[in-house]
């Protein structure tokens, strides 16, 4: 019926757990492929009794990134359907057969995905991410499904030539989804059953994930609709974070949005003079938020800055007006709470707890 494809890079426990869950799907899974994307120690699969084709491990000699891992694994599958699932994603037993039934009933759909629910693992960040994922809207006619979990129709994947020729390390999901929809096929976000993201990650990983994963869409908005449009997008996202933060005691969401906006604004100026502009953006942020030491310490850690450049009062701070606008949206009392309560708690949790590896760090 289908091939299950999953991936590992120095996080073999996740992959082994994923393979142990295959028994939940009965006889649906005929073959299993694990892509070991250049791990320090080669992945050794556990026995999978219910899989007649056994487990095939495809190993990259060096880490090539998630896009290459998916190109290798999905491209190697030979069954009519391909179930690509990241090793830290868990779906319950009903999701896969229900998604297969949906595809059987709707032959024009080339890809079925989901919007994974972040697991609340007891720390400040995972609680907040759980809240954020619970209130993520599901579009009626989605044009995109995250590469964390895909059920693919092989003939459609082959017809659009899959990820062939795609050389970037990330954003393979945007690339493939665009090819599928441009070929006239539909995409669904299946909501029967539960899909969860189980990895416990650090605050820095989350900031960089948000910045890296959504950077291209922000740049597209800026290039096609101009600065006013990107300001509206940032404003709406920050206001949404404020509402969730106040309703569900998840103030770190506001910090995550501010740090992501800082990172994206700085990186939007890639090209000639990039380092100078990057420093100016950070200086502008410091001019507005420098009175909050925990916020500045978190930014220094999460953006991997060697040091925070101090604002040069003799030179114009081009972005300071925008950051002042964002600070006004958040409000002084909320910023003080984030600075004196939320982030110190996050610092303490990260110093005491074990967090899972993530390839962006």
Secondary structure, 3 states (H helix, E strand, C coil): CEEEEEEECCCHHHHHHHHHHHHHHCCCEEEEEEEEECCCCCCCCCCCCCCCCCEEEEEECCCCCHHHHHHHHHHHCCCCEEEEECCCEEECHHHHHHHHHHHHHCCCEEEEECCCEECCCCCHHHHHHHHHHHCCCCCCCCCCCCCCEEEEEHHHHHHCCCCCCCCCCCCHHHHHHHHHHHCCCEEEECCCCCEEECCCCCHHHHHHHHHHHHHHHHHHHHHHHCHHHHHHHHHHHHHHHHHHHHHHCCCHHHHHHHHHHHHHHHHCCCCCCHHHHHHHHHHHHHHHHCCCHHHHHHHHHHCCCCCCCCCCCCCCCCCHHHHHHHHHHHCHHHHHHHHHHHHHHHHHHHHHCCCCCCCCC
